[in-house]
């Protein structure tokens, strides 16, 4: 696992055939009507089948990857929101129990 310099044959091919530049893709902007369809579909099923995603992609005239990544991002957002809801609920439960225990101590003293 030690570093060693590239062989001369490999070095020549790397210089004559440089790697292609990375493809920079523009961010897809969905219209409100498209988002409504995506959200309705997501509320029915969070995991979309490849066939259904392909149908939506052809309906929107977008690549399939845009639809599948939208669903992936939306699932991630849903998990993030759920974690926040749980954390907020735990904080409220803790603060309510502290308040109840303090008021209980005041009555016993």
FIZALO-413818 format. One line per 4 residues: number of its first residue (from 1); their letters; for each residue x negated, y negated, z of N, C-alpha, C, CB. Coordinates in steps of 0.05 Angstrom, whole numbers, always signed. Glycine has a CB too. Layout:
REM FIZALO-413818
NUM) a) X Y Z X Y Z X Y Z X Y Z | ... .
This chain:
REM FIZALO-413818
1) xxxx) -16 +24 +0 +0 +0 +0 -17 -25 +0 +19 +0 +24 | -41 -22 -9 -58 -46 -11 -55 -59 -38 -88 -38 -7 | -59 -85 -39 -56 -100 -64 -80 -94 -81 -54 -130 -59 | -75 -89 -106 -96 -86 -126 -89 -102 -151 -101 -56 -132 .
5) xxxx) -109 -112 -164 -104 -129 -188 -91 -112 -210 -129 -142 -198 | -75 -124 -227 -63 -109 -249 -84 -99 -268 -42 -125 -263 | -77 -77 -281 -96 -67 -301 -97 -86 -325 -87 -38 -310 | -119 -85 -340 -122 -104 -363 -100 -100 -384 -149 -100 -376 .
9) xxxx) -92 -75 -388 -70 -70 -408 -44 -83 -399 -66 -40 -413 | -38 -81 -374 -14 -93 -364 -15 -123 -364 -9 -83 -335 | -39 -134 -359 -42 -162 -359 -37 -174 -386 -71 -169 -350 | -46 -161 -408 -42 -171 -435 -12 -171 -442 -58 -154 -455 .
13) xxxx) +2 -150 -435 +31 -149 -442 +46 -170 -427 +42 -121 -437 | +38 -175 -402 +52 -196 -387 +48 -223 -399 +42 -195 -358 | +25 -228 -410 +20 -254 -423 +34 -257 -450 -10 -259 -426 | +35 -235 -465 +48 -237 -491 +78 -235 -490 +37 -215 -509 .
17) xxxx) +89 -222 -470 +118 -219 -467 +127 -230 -440 +126 -189 -469 | +129 -256 -437 +137 -267 -411 +166 -260 -406 +134 -298 -411 | +174 -258 -380 +201 -251 -374 +220 -273 -383 +205 -246 -344 | +244 -266 -391 +263 -286 -400 +271 -305 -377 +289 -273 -412 .
21) xxxx) +277 -329 -383 +285 -348 -362 +312 -339 -349 +288 -377 -372 | +315 -344 -323 +340 -336 -311 +364 -350 -323 +339 -341 -280 | +387 -336 -324 +411 -348 -335 +425 -363 -313 +430 -326 -347 | +429 -388 -317 +443 -404 -297 +472 -407 -306 +429 -433 -294 .
25) xxxx) +490 -396 -289 +518 -396 -296 +532 -419 -281 +531 -369 -289 | +550 -431 -295 +566 -453 -282 +587 -440 -263 +580 -471 -303 | +593 -454 -242 +613 -444 -223 +640 -445 -236 +612 -461 -196 | +656 -424 -232 +683 -423 -243 +702 -439 -227 +692 -394 -246 .
29) xxxx) +717 -457 -240 +737 -472 -226 +764 -460 -233 +736 -502 -234 | +779 -451 -213 +805 -439 -218 +826 -461 -216 +811 -417 -197 | +847 -459 -232 +869 -478 -231 +887 -470 -207 +885 -478 -258 | +905 -487 -200 +924 -482 -178 +941 -457 -184 +941 -506 -172 .
33) xxxx) +950 -455 -209 +967 -433 -216 +952 -406 -215 +979 -437 -244 | +926 -407 -223 +910 -383 -221 +905 -375 -192 +883 -388 -235 | +900 -395 -175 +896 -390 -147 +921 -378 -134 +887 -415 -132 | +944 -388 -142 +969 -377 -132 +972 -348 -139 +994 -393 -143 .
37) xxxx) +966 -341 -164 +967 -313 -172 +947 -296 -157 +962 -310 -203 | +923 -306 -154 +902 -291 -139 +910 -287 -110 +875 -306 -141 | +920 -308 -97 +928 -306 -69 +952 -287 -65 +935 -334 -58 | +971 -288 -84 +994 -270 -82 +984 -241 -85 +1014 -276 -104 .
41) xxxx) +966 -236 -104 +955 -209 -107 +939 -201 -83 +937 -208 -132 | +924 -219 -71 +908 -213 -48 +925 -207 -24 +889 -237 -41 | +947 -221 -21 +965 -216 +2 +978 -188 +0 +986 -238 +5 | +982 -179 -25 +993 -152 -29 +972 -131 -24 +1005 -150 -57 .
45) xxxx) +948 -135 -34 +926 -116 -31 +900 -130 -31 +928 -94 -53 | +884 -127 -10 +858 -140 -8 +837 -128 -27 +848 -140 +20 | +840 -102 -32 +822 -89 -51 +836 -86 -78 +813 -60 -40 | +825 -98 -98 +838 -97 -124 +825 -75 -141 +836 -125 -138 .
49) xxxx) +841 -61 -156 +831 -40 -174 +817 -54 -197 +853 -21 -183 | +799 -39 -209 +785 -50 -232 +804 -56 -256 +763 -30 -242 | +824 -39 -259 +843 -43 -281 +859 -68 -276 +862 -18 -282 | +869 -72 -251 +885 -96 -245 +867 -121 -247 +897 -94 -216 .
53) xxxx) +842 -119 -239 +824 -142 -241 +819 -149 -271 +797 -136 -227 | +817 -128 -287 +813 -133 -316 +838 -146 -328 +807 -106 -330 | +861 -138 -319 +886 -150 -329 +887 -180 -322 +911 -136 -318 | +880 -186 -297 +881 -214 -288 +859 -230 -304 +876 -216 -258 .
57) xxxx) +836 -218 -307 +814 -231 -322 +822 -238 -350 +789 -214 -322 | +836 -219 -364 +844 -225 -391 +867 -245 -391 +854 -199 -405 | +884 -245 -371 +905 -265 -369 +893 -293 -365 +924 -258 -346 | +872 -295 -349 +860 -321 -344 +839 -328 -365 +847 -321 -316 .
61) xxxx) +832 -309 -382 +811 -312 -402 +784 -318 -388 +818 -334 -422 | +778 -302 -368 +753 -305 -352 +739 -278 -352 +758 -315 -324 | +713 -277 -346 +700 -251 -343 +710 -236 -318 +669 -255 -341 | +708 -210 -320 +717 -193 -298 +702 -199 -272 +713 -163 -306 .
65) xxxx) +677 -206 -275 +660 -211 -251 +671 -235 -235 +631 -217 -259 | +684 -254 -248 +695 -277 -234 +718 -268 -216 +705 -299 -254 | +734 -250 -225 +757 -241 -210 +748 -224 -187 +777 -225 -227 | +729 -205 -192 +720 -187 -171 +705 -203 -150 +702 -165 -183 .
69) xxxx) +689 -223 -158 +674 -238 -138 +693 -256 -122 +652 -256 -151 | +715 -266 -135 +735 -282 -120 +747 -264 -98 +757 -292 -139 | +754 -239 -104 +766 -222 -84 +746 -215 -62 +776 -196 -97 | +721 -211 -70 +700 -206 -50 +696 -230 -31 +673 -199 -64 .
73) xxxx) +695 -254 -43 +692 -278 -27 +716 -282 -9 +688 -302 -45 | +740 -276 -19 +765 -280 -4 +766 -261 +20 +789 -276 -22 | +757 -236 +15 +756 -217 +38 +736 -226 +59 +747 -188 +28 | +714 -237 +51 +694 -247 +70 +706 -270 +85 +669 -256 +55 .
77) xxxx) +720 -288 +72 +733 -311 +85 +754 -301 +105 +746 -330 +65 | +769 -281 +98 +789 -270 +116 +776 -258 +141 +806 -248 +102 | +754 -243 +138 +740 -232 +161 +729 -255 +179 +717 -214 +152 | +719 -276 +167 +708 -298 +182 +730 -312 +198 +695 -319 +163 .
81) xxxx) +753 -316 +185 +776 -329 +199 +786 -311 +222 +799 -334 +180 | +786 -285 +218 +795 -266 +239 +775 -267 +263 +796 -238 +228 | +749 -269 +258 +730 -271 +279 +734 -297 +295 +701 -270 +268 | +740 -319 +281 +745 -344 +295 +770 -343 +312 +747 -367 +274 .
85) xxxx) +791 -330 +301 +816 -327 +316 +811 -311 +342 +838 -313 +299 | +796 -290 +340 +790 -273 +363 +774 -289 +384 +775 -248 +355 | +754 -304 +374 +737 -319 +392 +754 -340 +407 +714 -332 +377 | +771 -354 +392 +789 -374 +404 +807 -361 +425 +805 -389 +382 .
89) xxxx) +819 -339 +418 +836 -325 +436 +822 -316 +462 +849 -301 +423 | +797 -306 +459 +781 -298 +482 +775 -322 +500 +755 -285 +473 | +768 -345 +487 +762 -369 +503 +787 -378 +518 +752 -392 +484 | +810 -378 +505 +835 -386 +519 +841 -367 +542 +858 -386 +499 .
93) xxxx) +837 -341 +537 +842 -321 +558 +824 -326 +582 +839 -293 +547 | +798 -331 +576 +779 -336 +598 +786 -361 +613 +751 -338 +587 | +792 -383 +599 +798 -408 +613 +825 -405 +629 +800 -431 +593 | +844 -390 +618 +869 -386 +633 +865 -370 +658 +890 -373 +615 .
97) xxxx) +848 -350 +656 +842 -333 +680 +826 -349 +701 +827 -308 +672 | +808 -366 +692 +793 -384 +711 +812 -403 +725 +771 -400 +696 | +830 -414 +710 +850 -433 +722 +868 -419 +742 +867 -447 +700 | +876 -395 +735 +894 -380 +752 +879 -371 +777 +905 -355 +738 .
101) xxxx) +854 -364 +775 +839 -355 +799 +833 -379 +816 +812 -342 +790 | +828 -403 +805 +823 -427 +821 +849 -435 +836 +813 -450 +803 | +871 -434 +823 +896 -441 +836 +903 -421 +858 +919 -444 +816 | +896 -396 +854 +901 -375 +874 +884 -379 +898 +896 -348 +862 .
105) xxxx) +859 -388 +894 +841 -393 +916 +850 -417 +933 +812 -398 +906 | +861 -436 +920 +871 -461 +934 +894 -453 +953 +880 -483 +915 | +911 -435 +945 +933 -427 +962 +925 -410 +985 +954 -412 +945 | +904 -395 +982 +895 -377 +1004 +879 -392 +1026 +878 -354 +993 .
109) x) +867 -414 +1019 +851 -429 +1038 +867 -445 +1057 +832 -446 +1024 .
